[in-house]
Each structure stands twice: as C-alpha cells, then as structure tokens.
Amino acid sequence: MKTWDVIKRSTLLLFVQQAMFVLTPLVIVYSAINCWIAVFCIALSIAVVLVWGIFDIRLALFVPVINRLKTKEKKVVLTFDDGPSDCTEAILSTLEQEDIRAVFFFTGKNAAEHPDIVRRAIQSGHSVGVHTQNHLLKFPFSGLKKVEKEISDSIVTLERITGQKISLFRPPFGVTNPVIAKVIRDLRLSTIGWTVRSLDTKTKNGEYLLKRISSRMSAGAIILLHDIPVTTGILQDLIAEIRKKGYRFEKI
C-alpha cells in the first residue's frame, strides 16, 4: 500500500473516531430531551463501549493489540514495565539464572539514566519495547503532537542505546484512544497488551500476587509485571509456580 494511502486511511479513521467522541454525548442529550428512547439507548451503549475501549487495552478497540500469543501450547510471556530501575538488575539476574527471556517496556527517561541496564537486557536476549519517554499521567489525554513526541522520543532514546530498531510499544496505564492509535499506526509499532494483570503496583503482599498470577495462567498468556521491589521479591517463586503448572516461558 502506498504511503499516501496509509496516511489518508489513518487520518480518516482518526476523524471518524473523534467524531464519535464528540457526537455521541450530543446525541445522548438530544435524544433524552426529546424522549427518543431507542436512540438514547443506542447512543449510551456506544458511549459505554468507547469508554471501556479507552481504559481496557484488551478490547483493542482503536488499534490492533497483542494480548496473548497465538498458541494452544502451555507457553506464557513475562513482561516488565516502567524500568530500568534499581530493581531491574535483580530481575535480570533471576531471569538469567532461570534461563528465561522476557520483554521489558522501558521509559526513555529511565533508559537514559541507566543505559548499561538496557544494554544488559539486550545482551541477555530479552526483547525491549517503549513505554513513552516520561510515563506522564496526562499522556492519555494529550494532543496529537504531545503524544507523538512522547513516543518518538522514547524510540530515539532506546535505539541510540541499543543500536537496534524498536518496534514494540505498551501504552502507559494500558490506555488507548484515537490519537494514540494514529501515532502507533504512523510509527508502525506493534502494541502489546496483556492477558494477566498482576496488580503488583497496587499491593505489597507477595503471597497474594503469587496466587493471583499463578491461578490465571492459560495458553499464550502475557503477564504484566513492573520493575518494583515486590515483583523482584516474588519473581523466583512465581517462575517456580508457573513451571509447576507445566508452562514454559517465551518472549515476543
């Protein structure tokens, strides 16, 4: 497909999606005022799906998302977000000891502060993807130029450190919308979601995390973890539990 055709298609899709965001609330209000029950219910259903699609990456409403491996075999993928951090080297050591390859979604800012850790991850055979430059809370609500800069800057940072082309992306907080989707398409990135959300950023209870994650295993599952102390502390036990259930580890 010609480049101009791709641009036209992505721009048109962005326009349609944004129009739905603007028009749906207006239709809801207008139909409620005029007692158009059927129209109101349809518009409200569309609004619910749009909001759900924004905050749940597994729905893949705005952009194709890899939420699990396409396999019926007992294989799973470990992914780690938000690094490199003070915990990343310990995580890498555990993975090396267990002969496991994983996927790390680094922020550009942290990667620039810890380039040796990024290089170690690459040298150990792990996959590396981007998680924006600064992981800003306002990122999901930013305009097109800001979103593009956050993602592009992180790609430049990681490619400079690794010497490799970066093609994997995980959006902060798992949030997608028409603007983020357009940038992802334009930069030709593969968006990686997850099957199992560990909630390791919500609790320091390692035993709870072990039970939560290991009980949710399924063929091709992608597991969301973070480069933080509680995850570092349970990682070896988690690997043992997953292996006990007969699963093997893959990377993307």
Residue pairs with C-beta under 8 A, 6 or more apart in sequence:
6 185
7 186
10 182
10 185
10 186
11 182
13 178
13 181
13 182
14 178
14 179
14 181
14 182
17 62
17 177
17 178
17 181
18 178
18 179
20 46
20 50
21 50
21 178
24 43
24 46
24 47
24 50
25 47
27 39
27 43
28 40
28 43
28 44
28 47
30 36
31 37
31 39
31 40
31 43
32 40
49 61
50 61
52 59
52 61
53 59
53 61
53 62
53 176
54 61
54 62
54 140
54 175
54 176
54 177
55 173
55 174
55 175
56 174
57 65
57 67
57 171
57 174
57 175
57 176
57 191
57 193
57 194
58 65
58 67
58 193
58 194
58 195
60 67
60 193
61 176
62 176
62 177
62 178
62 180
62 181
63 176
63 180
63 181
63 184
63 185
63 191
64 191
65 176
65 191
65 192
65 193
66 190
66 191
66 192
66 193
66 222
66 252
67 193
67 194
67 195
67 222
68 195
68 218
68 219
68 220
68 221
68 222
69 75
69 77
69 219
69 220
69 221
69 222
69 250
69 252
70 220
71 219
71 220
72 219
72 220
73 219
73 220
73 248
74 217
74 219
74 245
74 246
74 247
74 248
75 219
75 220
75 247
75 248
75 249
75 250
76 217
76 220
76 221
76 222
76 223
76 242
76 247
76 248
76 249
76 250
77 102
77 103
77 220
77 221
77 222
77 223
77 249
77 250
77 251
77 252
78 95
78 100
78 102
78 103
78 223
78 225
78 249
79 102
79 103
79 104
79 105
79 170
79 192
79 194
79 222
79 223
79 224
79 225
79 252
80 88
80 91
80 102
80 103
80 104
80 105
80 225
80 226
80 227
80 231
81 105
81 131
81 170
81 224
81 225
81 226
81 227
82 105
82 107
82 110
82 131
82 135
82 226
82 227
82 228
83 91
83 104
83 105
83 106
83 107
83 110
83 114
83 117
83 226
83 227
84 104
84 106
84 110
84 111
84 113
84 114
84 117
84 118
84 121
84 227
85 110
85 114
85 227
85 228
87 227
87 228
87 229
87 231
87 232
88 104
88 114
88 117
88 121
88 227
89 117
89 120
90 232
91 227
91 231
91 232
91 235
92 117
92 120
92 121
92 124
92 126
94 232
94 235
94 236
94 239
95 101
95 102
95 124
95 126
95 235
96 124
97 236
98 236
98 239
100 239
100 249
101 124
101 125
101 126
101 127
101 249
101 250
101 251
102 126
102 127
102 249
102 251
103 126
103 127
103 128
103 129
103 168
103 192
103 251
103 252
104 121
104 126
104 127
104 128
104 129
104 227
105 128
105 129
105 130
105 131
105 168
105 169
105 170
105 192
106 118
106 128
106 129
106 130
106 131
106 154
106 158
107 130
107 131
107 132
107 133
107 134
107 135
107 154
108 130
108 132
108 133
108 134
108 153
108 154
108 155
108 156
108 157
108 158
109 133
109 134
109 135
109 157
111 118
111 154
111 157
111 158
111 161
112 157
112 161
115 161
118 128
118 158
118 161
118 162
119 161
119 162
121 128
122 128
122 162
122 164
125 251
126 251
127 168
127 251
127 252
128 158
128 162
128 164
128 166
128 168
129 166
129 167
129 168
129 169
129 170
129 192
130 151
130 154
130 155
130 158
130 166
130 168
130 169
130 170
130 189
131 154
131 169
131 170
131 171
131 172
132 139
132 150
132 151
132 154
132 171
132 172
133 149
133 150
133 151
133 153
133 154
133 157
134 150
135 172
136 142
136 150
136 172
139 146
139 147
139 150
139 171
139 172
139 175
140 171
140 172
140 173
140 175
140 177
140 180
142 150
142 179
143 179
144 179
144 182
144 183
147 179
147 180
147 183
148 183
148 186
148 187
151 169
151 183
151 184
151 187
151 189
152 187
155 166
155 187
158 166
159 165
159 166
167 188
167 189
167 190
168 189
168 190
168 192
168 252
169 184
169 187
169 189
169 190
169 191
169 192
170 191
170 192
170 193
171 180
171 191
174 193
174 194
176 184
176 191
184 191
192 222
192 252
193 222
194 222
194 223
194 224
195 216
195 218
195 220
195 221
195 222
195 223
196 213
196 216
196 217
196 221
196 222
196 223
196 224
197 224
198 209
198 212
198 213
198 223
198 224
198 225
198 226
198 231
199 209
199 212
200 209
200 225
200 226
200 228
200 230
200 231
201 226
201 228
203 209
203 230
204 230
205 230
206 230
206 233
206 234
206 237
209 230
209 231
209 234
209 238
210 234
210 237
210 238
210 241
213 223
213 238
213 241
213 242
214 238
214 241
214 242
214 245
217 242
217 245
217 247
222 252
225 231
225 235
239 249
242 249
